[in-house]
Amino acid sequence: MNSLLLVLGSIVLFVIAYMTYGSWLGKQWGVDEKIPTPAHTMMDGVDYVPSKPQVLLGHHFASIAGAGPITGPIQAAIFGWVPVVLWIIVGGIFFGGVHDYGSLVASMKHKGKSIGSIIEENMGKTGKSLFSIFAWLTLVLVVAAFANIVAKTFASTPEAATSSILMIALAVIFGYFVYRRGVSLGIATVFGVIGVVACILLGIKFPLALSVNTWVVIIALYILVASVAPVWILLQPRDYLNSFLLYAMIIGAAIGIAVYQPKIQLDAFTGVAIETKTGTQWLFPMLFITVACGAISGFHSLVGSGTSSKQIANEKDAKLVGYGGMLIECVLAIIAIITAAYLTRDKFGELMANGGPIALFSDGVGEFMSHFGIPKDTGKSFVSLAVSAFALTSLDTATRLARFIFQEYFEKPEAQTQSILTNKYVATVITVVAGCILAVRGYEVIWPIFGSANQLLAALALLALATWIKNENKNYQMFVFPMIFMFLATLSALLIVMKNNLAGGNFIMVAMAGILFVLALILVKEGADVLIKNKKVDKVNKKLG
């Protein structure tokens, strides 16, 4: 099959879905551009900041993308490229898009509160407490997985490390001039993009070569600061500028595919059971876990309800940010699978063994770009920088969200004095230390349980959204099938993860998987009481404690 037709066909389907299904979802949920958003009614200049839709899309997209839509589809290619592509398209439109858009709208309708708070209001305090534990553990795994990926990328591509550090400084300058000196976004964007190019060139000229463990420590120190800084000074401007890297990479890869038109050589389908070094991998449930962010991701619900919902200036922007952001990520996932599918089986195995999915992706996109005049090595370096920038973005966003959840869990509104655990610096340090301890184990060990926990988090978010919409007496059927399917897939996957880690002696991973499994079952029971038994939360008594 011609890869260009695959990309174009996928984009057409995503555009149609955005214009039709996305609009229908907004009507079902009561999205109304006349209703003031929390960004205006609760503006504080730190977390609640009204933002232009294109800026917020940049932040949201850069935060949710990370390395997931690249790493997941490439790893899942062991089952063949056809099932991966089908799941990206169907999953993105009817699972991930619904999940992301719904989480953003639900949070807006609840004063920008987290999914945990939405669960409390619609399922009760027990549900919120259990979800908070589950979400925090999942975010620790996100920090661990992405810290390891970024550290390895920086160690193997030192020019990307230099460029990333320079871009952090550039983002601070950009945020200061836009939000404190009143420079127009258009003018700042022009100079910002020029600055991004300068950072890339300086990175190539002055590469910073350090070991993986040294980078883990530096990354830990960075996210300690970044996750407590006001969103306008670093998180938002950096994500906005990083989004241009992502768009450039996607456009460059698409142009390269259009010019080169690589023929897909990888097997279309290899079977339902594949033997790997870690044991037998079954198409169900592992395909739907491994693709991860390329089709649906629970982490997105935490971003949407944690940071993005607090920056939506108009409810109508939620469709672009939530549903549109997910579909753009699906396009990236399609490009990722093409970088694997244009290879022969032997070449695919060689690149995966020697460099892993990020190296394979960088090599593939670099090859595509070389067909319209960009040297392959330059293209590879640029892609490595872009991927590490996305992962770094996801890292400090995940840490900020984990800090929110950790503080919220230990807060007692009625108490005159609060526990030290509610202090944002203490909560951040605990999160970062826990994540970085796990990071040294390597993403190969972390990714299976991260994928399972992340997708199970998506199922729980869908459950929360279904209970909210049902209690609003609106149509909640769009959540039901995705929720049931994801629960079946992820709970099955967690059992497999426990079995494999027990055999490998990774008892910490076994314990984490077991805790997540039990928490999920209890939350399913709590949600079933609302959806099936029509149990109502006594909101008056809940508010009284």
N, C-alpha and C positions, 0 to 999 in steps of 0.2 A: 504493500500500500504506500502511496505517496504521503509523506509527512505533512506537506503543505495543505493537502485536502483535510487531513485530520485536524490541524490547527484551525483552519478557516471554518470547518463544519462545527467544531466545538464552540467557537466564538459566536457564530450565528445562533446556536441553540441557547447560549447564555444571554445574548441580547434579547431574544424573544422571551425568555423566562423573566428577565428583569422588567420588561415592559408589560407583561401580562400577569404572571403569577405574583410577582413582587407587588404590583399595584393592587391586586385582589387582596393580598395579605394585609396591606395597610388599611384597606376599607373594613376588613373583618375585625381588626383590632382597634378601630376608632382613632387612627392617626389624624390629627386636626392641626393645620398650620396656624390656626387662630389661638390655640392654647399656649400660654407662656410656658417655657421650658425651665427646668431647675437651674440651668446656666444663668438665667436672668433673675429668677425669683430668689435664688440662694447664692448669688455671685459673691465670692470671697477673695478673688484674685490669686488663689493658690490652686485649688482643685476645681472649683466651679468658675469656669471662664468661657463666655460665649465666643465661639470660633467660626470663622468662615468655613463653609462646607468642604472646599478643596483642601484647606489646611487640616481639618479634622480627618478627612479621608486619608490624607498622608500619614497622620499620626496613627490612626486606627489600623490602616493597612500594614504599615511598617511594623506595628506591634504584634499583629496576629500572624503575619507571614513567617518571620523567623526562618529557620532552616527546615521546618516541618514539611511544607509542600514540595520541597526538593528531595529531602532525605527519604520520606515515606514512600512516594511512588516508585523511586528507583529501587529501594529495597524490596518492594512488593512485586517487582518485575520478574522475580523467580517463578511466579505463576503464569507469566506471559503478559504481553502488553494489552490484549483485549479486555480481560476482566478489570485491569487497573483503570483503563480509559472509561469503561462503562460505569464504574463506581464513582470516578471523579465527576462525570457529567450528571448522573442520576443523584448521587449523594450530595453534590454541590447545590443543585437546584431544589431538591425536595427535603433534604436533611440539613446540611450546613447552612444554607441561605435562610431557611425558616428559623433555625436555631439562633443564628447571629442577629437577624433582624428582630426576632421576637424578644431576645434578651435586651436589646437596646431600647425597644419600645416599652417593655415592662419596667425597666429601670427608670425611664423618663416619667412614666405614670406613677412611680413610687418615689418621687423627689430625688432621683439619682442614686437610690440605694442599691446595694448589692443583691445578687440572686439569693443570698442567704436571708436577707431581710424580707424579700418577697416570699420566700418559703415560710418565714415566721408568720407573716400576715395571713397566708392562705393555708398553711398546714400546722402551724403552732410552734412554740418555743423549742420543743424537742427536735423537730425537723431542722430548725435553723442551727441548733448546736451541733447536730451530727453532720450537717452539710458543711459547716464552717471547718470542722476537723478534717473532713474529706478534702475540701478545697485547698486548705493550707498544705496538707501532705502532697497533694498533686502539684501545687506550685513549687514546693521544695524540689520535687522531681524535675519540674521545668527548669528551675535554676541549675540543678545538677547537670542535666542533659545539655543545655545550651552553653553553660560555662565551659564544659569539656569540649564541645564543638568549636567554640570561639577560640579557646586556648590552643587547640590543635591546628586550627586554621592559621592563627597568628604565628605559631611556631614553624609551620611548613611554608607559609607565605609571609615573610617579615615585612614586605612592602605594604601589605594590607594592614598590618599592625600600625605602622607609622601613619598611614592615611586615616585610619579610624581615630587615632588619638587627636590628630589635627582637626578632624571633622567635629569632634566634641567641643574643641575650643571655638571653632567656627559657629557652631550652633548657639553657644552662649552669647557670642557677639551679635548674631542674628536676632535672638530673642530680646536682647537688651534694646537694640535700635528699633525693633518693630513695636514692642510692648511698653517701652519706657521713654523712647525718644520720638515716637509718632511717625517713623518712616513708613511710607506706604508699602503694602505687601508686594506690589508689582515690582517696584524699584529694588526692594530688599531681596526678592526672589532672583532677579537678574544677577545681582552681585553675589548672592548665595550660591547660585549654580556655578558661576565663575570660580568662586572659592572652593567648591567641591572638586572641580577639575584641577585646581592648583594643588589641593590636598593629595589627589591621586598621583600627580606628577612628582610632587615632593616625596611621596611614599616610595615610588619607584627609584628615585634618586638616593634616598637615605633609608634603606630598609633597617628595621629594628629587630635583630635576631636574639631571641631569648628562649629558654626552655618552656615546655608545656606547663610544668608545675609553677614556674615563676609567673607565667601569664595567668594562671588560676588565682594566684594571690593578688596580682594587680587588678584583675577583673573584679575580685571580691571587694577590694577597696573602692573601686569605681562605683559599683552598684550600691554600696553603703551610702555614698554621697548622693548619687543620682536619684535614688528612690525616695529621698526625703526633701529634695529641692523642689521649689515651686514649679508647676508644670510649664509655665511660660518661659522660664530661663533655660531649660535644657530639654526636657522630654518632648514637648510639643514642637519647638523649632528643629531639634535634631531629627525627629521622626519625619517632619515635613521635608527637610533637605534629603534625608535618606530615601524618601519615596521617589525622588528623581533618579537616584541610582537604580532603584528597582524598576521603574518605568523604562529607563534607558536600557537596562539589561533585557527586559522582556521585548522591547522594540528591536533591539539589536539581534536577539535570538530569532525573532520572527522574520526580520529582513534576511538574516542568514539562511533560515529555512526556505524562504521564498526564492532566494538566488540559488542555493545549493540543491534544494529539494532532495534531501537524503532519503534513500529507500529504506524502509523498515525491514530489518533482517532478523531481529529477535523473534523467537517463536511466539505465535499469537496466543497459544494456550499450552501449558506444559502439564497440567493435571491438577487433581484436587489434593494430592498429597506429595510434598516435595521433601526429599531428604537433605538436610543441611548439617553443618558441624554441631549445631546445638540440638539436633533431633529432627523429628518429622514435623513439617509445617503444613497445616491443613488450610485449604482455601477458605473454609469457614471454621473458625472466625478470624483467622490471622490476616487475610487480605484487608478486611474492614478495620482492623486495628493498625496495621502497618502503614497504610496510606495516610492515616491520621489527618493532619491539617489540610490535606489536599481535597477532602470531601466534607469532613465535619470535625470540629475540635471543641472540647469543653472549655479550653483556655480562652476561646473567643468570647464565651458568655461572661467570663470574669473581666475581660478587657472592656467589653461593651457596657457592662453594668458597673464597672469600677472606675474607669477614667472617661471613656467616650461619651457616656450619657450625661456627664457633668459639663460637657462642652458643646452639646447640641444647641445651636441658636434658634432653630425652628424645627418643629416635629417632622415636617416634610423632608428634612435632610437625613432622617434616619434610614430611609430606603437606600439612598446613595451610599451612606457610610456602612450600614449593616449588611443589606442584601448585595449591593454592588461590590463592596469590599471583598465579600466571600467569593463572588463569581470571578473577580480579577485574580484572586488567589488560585482559583481552579484553572485559569489560563496558564498561570505559572506552573501548576502541577502537570498540565498537559505537555508543556515544553520540557519539563523534567523527565517525563517518561519517554519522550522522543530521544533525549540524549542517551538513554539506555537502549531504546528499541532500534536505533539505527546501527547498533553494533552487532557483530556476530556473537553467538553464545560464548565462544572462547575469549574474545576480547572483553566482553562484559565481565566475565569471571576474573580476568586478569586485573582490570582496573578496580574492581570491587575489593580484590584481595590486597592490592598494593596501596590504594589511596582512599577507598571507601566512596560513599555516594557523593559527597561534596566534590572530591577530586574528579570523579567521573563526570559530574554535571559541569564543572568548570572546564574540563577538557572538551566536552561536547559543544558547549556554547562558544568556546574559543575557536573550535574548528568551524562552526557555522559562520562566525564573524569573519574568519579569514577569507571567506569566499566573496566578501565585498570590500576587501582592502585592508582590514585591520590585522596586524600580525597576530598569529595564534597565541604566542606567549603574552602579548599585551592584553589580549582578550581574556586569557585565563586569569591573569592578575586582577583585571577589573572585576571579573565575576567573583573571584575569591573575596575581594573587598566588599562587594555588594552583599554577598551571603553573610559574611561576618558582621556587616553593619545591621542586617535584619536580625540576626541572632542576638547581637548586643542590645538592640532595641527591645526585643522580647524579654531579655534578661532583666533589665531594670524595671520594665513594666510589670513583670511577674513578681519582682521583689516588692514593688510598691503595693501591688494588690495583696500579696501575702501579709504585708504589714497592716493594711486596712483590716483584713480578716482577723489577724491575730489580736489586734487591739480591740476590735469589736467583740470578740469572743469573751474577753476578760472584763469588759466594761460593765459596770453596774450603775445605771443612771440614777438610782435612788440613793446611792451611797455618797457621803460627803467627801470621802477620800477614796482615790482609786488605787488599784494595785500597780506596782512598778511595771508589771507586764503590759499595761496599757500605754506606757511611754513609747513614742514612735521610734526612738533610737534603740531602745532595748528590743522591741519587736523586730526591728530591721536586722540587728546584729544576730539574734537567734536564728532568723530565717536564712541569712547569708552563710553563717557558719554551718548550719545543717546541710544546706545545698552544696557547699563547696567540699565538705567531707565526702559526700556521695560522688561528687564530680571526679575525684581522683580514681574512682573505679572504672571510668571509661564509659562512653555512650553506648558501646556494644552491650554492656550489662544493664545499663539503665533504660535503654530505649524500649524493650518489650514491656516493662512494667509502667514506664511513662505513657506509652501508647495506650495500654489497657486502662490506666487510671484516667487519662485525658478523655478517652472516648466514653468511659463510664460517667465522667463528670458531665459530658454532653447529654447523656441519657437522663441524668438527674436534673439538669437545667430544663430539658424538655418537659419533664414531669412537673417542675415548678411552674413553668409557663402554662401548662395544661390546667393545673389547679387554679391559677389566677384567672385565666379566661373563663373557665367553668363558673367560678364564683362571681364573675361579671355577667353571667348569663349570655355569653357569646359563643360562637362556633369555635370549638377547640379541636376538631377532628384532624386538622393539619399537623397536630403534634402527636397523635396517638400511634400511628404505624411507625414513624421514625423512632419514637420512644421505645416501643416494644422491641423492635428489631435491634436497637443499640444495646438494650439491656441484655438480650439473649447473647449477642456477640461478645460483649465486654465481660460479662460474668463468666462465660465459657473460657475466654482468653485468660482471665485472672487465674482460673484453676490450672491452666496449662503453664502459666508463668510460675505459679507456686511449685508445681511438679518439677519443672526444669531447674529452678533455682535450688530446690531441695537436693536434687541429684548433684548439682554443682557445688554445694556447700555454701551458697550465698544466703545465709540465714536471715540477715537484715532485710533482704529483698523479699524473702518468704514471709517474714513478719509483717512488712508493709502491705504486701499483697493480701494477706489474710485480714488485716484490719480494714482495708478498703472494701473487701468483699462483704464483710459483716456489716459495715456501716451502710453500704448500698442496699443490702437486703432490708435493713430496718427502715431506711428512707422509702423504699418501694412500698412497704406496708403502710407507712404514714400517708403516702400519696394515694394509695388505693382506697383508704378510708374516705378521702375527699371525692375521688373520681367515680368510685363504684358504689360505696355505701352512702354517698351524699352527706358525709360528716362535715359540719360547718365549724370553723374556728370562732370561738367566742371572743370577738375583738375587744369588747368592753372589758372583760376580765383579763385579757392579755395585756391591755394597756395599764391595768391596775396592778399587774404583776402577779 
